[in-house]
Amino acid sequence: METLKDPVVGSTNFRAEEARWKVEFAKYLLVGGLNAGFTFLLFVSALYLLKWHYLISLAFASGMGFVLTYALNYVWVFKPESRLRFQGRFVKYVLTNAVTLVANLVLLYYFVETTGVDPFYMQVILMGVIVVFNFSAAKFWSLKRTE
């Protein structure tokens, strides 16, 4: 059976690549959902059980969330290499997430203050953009496969 090239992409495996993207994105969303529960549990535990300041609790929970999502995205979602490594890729991953956090804070503040939209609804809108940006940054930069 002859394999046809996709005229736009020029790839013979266009459908396979598209299917892989969908699976990776679904897994990425699952990891994000797990991380939301994990970091919230850590935040609440640090805040109420350990009696830490709320900002310290948030920083701790977020840091642990970075490690959890990096490991799961590395070994389960993107699989850039056969072994989990915490070297240059981890720095890129944390840098991406830190930039996204700052951008999220700035954009949320700007849109809430200039439009008067409820912060809850504005954050829901921003979350979609953030998820797509972080997925793309992981797939094409911090956790890019070395083929």
HELIX and SHEET records of a PDB file:
HELIX    1   1 PHE A   14  VAL A   44  1                                  31    
HELIX    2   2 SER A   45  LEU A   49  3                                   5    
HELIX    3   3 TYR A   54  LEU A   72  1                                  19    
HELIX    4   4 ASN A   73  PHE A   78  3                                   6    
HELIX    5   5 GLY A   88  THR A  115  1                                  28    
HELIX    6   6 PRO A  119  ALA A  137  1                                  19    
HELIX    7   7 ALA A  138  SER A  142  3                                   5    
END                                                                             
